């Protein structure tokens, strides 16, 4: 008896364990700094090396530091701080792919000198491992072997592709501008569509700029620019399910001002790194049951897990919160500007037909106190829980990307800050499915030949022709042909007759 093993592949996604680590950022400066007003931060993974049991990767933290000099001037520093990270898991294998997300959970300013600002960033790393796993599947052409085949749906990985491009936007400010204090850009993926050998990704880049007018007023402007990019990926079809992630290299964002008689033309160029991953569901023929009419068979069954990718969900939600200053803090006589916002997602899950996203936003507010005629800064921290309806089960695995826009802060009675903003949420989803196939067969001893010309089988309701044939070691078609009056599976208990050709 000859058996061959024909393997097929399935995709399996596995979440890697979250962990935190510290990054010390040293930012050079040549200004005499009186105080740091705000720090806006974002982290991004750059390169990754996947070995058996470990992933080593590099990344960088982009910092935008807003400060006040001893001369009362407001300045900004942009810096990119490199770091290294690591995941360890026995499931990791060479050839796997990985999606890595790094968030700056918190920071502390360790020291400020005339030449250096030292900032300690607490980072959280999370990752999703994307694996191709082989599953054994046997075949045979032996006439004495009876094989029951079945078709199952399996998800396979088509591949990954990356692309970098620049999103440009232009708008006018109808008043003289002395200088741009800061700019902050965020990217939001709105739709992902699979084509023939490409994936189309649509989204928007939201940019906020803080500028100082010639009249020494601080003003804020928001601009939104839509984009649509086609990323080439061989083998993708319209039936494929694709996901996309986008990141901005904030240290490379360019902001240019052109002054005219009518005001100022602002041109912003935002570099975006786009990554797409595509999956396809296909039918796979597998062996569900097997037996021999002449020999004992010892059958091995292999259980395996695969991940089913689902289209992403999108939703928007407003959030709000308050902060009351303590009695020892200087009174707020005027909010000068909102210096920057940082957002961290702490949890995301599906429950009862809804997707929930939990996190916290931290917004730096710079204000003026008339009594001291000085600028002060405070962090308005707002925890949030937002949700939206979904058609997913509770065991669905999700990862989210959240963009914070339209931030507004006002003051009430000089001590209470009222905060509101909008969250734009992208939810990527997958679920794990368990299945099993017959992956191996060992041939045992020959079975005794039938020693009678006819056999009566007392069959139970629900039994199939295959069940009966296997129990007496004949071919399934023999049972069906010799009992034409019966229909299978049996609707009630029946007597099944089988005739043998004795030698």
Secondary structure as UniProt FT lines:
FT   STRAND          4..5
FT   STRAND          8..28
FT   STRAND          33..51
FT   TURN            52..53
FT   STRAND          54..69
FT   TURN            70..71
FT   STRAND          74..88
FT   TURN            90..91
FT   TURN            94..95
FT   STRAND          97..112
FT   STRAND          116..135
FT   STRAND          138..139
FT   TURN            143..144
FT   STRAND          145..173
FT   STRAND          177..194
FT   STRAND          198..213
FT   TURN            214..215
FT   STRAND          218..232
FT   TURN            234..235
FT   TURN            238..239
FT   STRAND          241..248
FT   HELIX           250..252
FT   STRAND          254..260
FT   TURN            261..262
FT   STRAND          263..292
FT   STRAND          295..324
FT   TURN            327..328
FT   STRAND          334..351
FT   TURN            352..353
FT   STRAND          354..369
FT   TURN            370..373
FT   STRAND          374..389
FT   TURN            394..395
FT   STRAND          397..412
FT   TURN            413..415
FT   STRAND          416..446
FT   STRAND          454..459
FT   TURN            461..462
FT   HELIX           465..472
FT   HELIX           476..482
FT   TURN            484..485
FT   STRAND          494..499
//
